[in-house]
Amino acid sequence: MPLSCIPKSVLSSASCQENPSGVSNHMFVVPLANVGSIVADDTKNQYTINLPESQKALQGYRIDYKSQTGQVTSEDNGTGKGWTGSTTGRVEMSEDDMAFTARVLHNSDKNLYFVATGNKKAGETEGTYLDEYIVIGNENGEAEIQVTFDSGTARTDDHGQTFTVSCGYMKYPVTKWYGVINQVDAA
């Protein structure tokens, strides 16, 4: 029997750390071309990412969104069919930059979306820490983004661009990655 077919006991006493809901206030868009290789781990709900030789960290485009508007969800696709993962958020500041970025992302494909949780994990070297991300996307870069705009009616209304990123096939209901992503910008 393959290792991925052996379930683990899920015990509430397995961790004594805090477990708040929600995510942080930003995500990174990483083109699949900037990733050396990516594999879903068969022993834990994580991606293993090997960087290209010339890189010491992933390179991604950062999207900051309004605090407490970000969310990650998943939906079961049926027995043996994985999950559909998605993330949403609202960009209220820098609307022009988001409009430009939305157009580029809407007209391209093969991206991975890394949603920051705000948690950290100890790295292999003493005193170093890795950021925790929830990943929307799979090894084939099959993630799509949709963006809507709402100006609001009153001056105090919530407004801006709401993005939804979804991937129709993921191997886990929540897939994480621990590491460093450096912000890059177009030349």
WOBEL-V327979 format. One record per backbone hydrogen bond with DSSP energy under -0.5 kcal/mol. CO is the residue of the C=O (numbers start at 1). NH is the residue of the N-H. If there is no record, write none. Layout:
co={CO/CO}
nh={NH/NH}
This chain:
co={2/3/5/9/11/12/25/26/27/28/28/29/29/30/31/32/37/39/44/45/46/47/48/49/50/50/52/58/60/60/61/63/66/71/73/75/78/82/83/83/84/85/86/87/88/89/90/90/91/94/95/96/97/98/99/100/101/102/103/105/110/112/112/113/113/114/114/115/116/119/121/125/128/130/131/132/132/133/133/134/135/136/138/141/141/141/144/146/148/150/154/160/160/161/161/162/163/164/165/166/167/170/175/176/177/179/180/182}
nh={5/6/7/11/14/15/65/116/63/30/114/31/61/112/34/35/50/48/46/176/41/49/39/51/36/37/55/182/62/184/29/27/69/88/86/84/81/77/85/170/75/167/73/165/71/163/66/92/161/98/99/100/101/102/103/104/105/106/107/108/32/30/114/115/136/28/116/134/24/132/130/128/123/121/179/117/118/135/177/115/137/113/141/110/111/143/166/164/162/160/157/150/162/91/163/148/89/146/87/144/85/83/135/47/133/131/58/60}
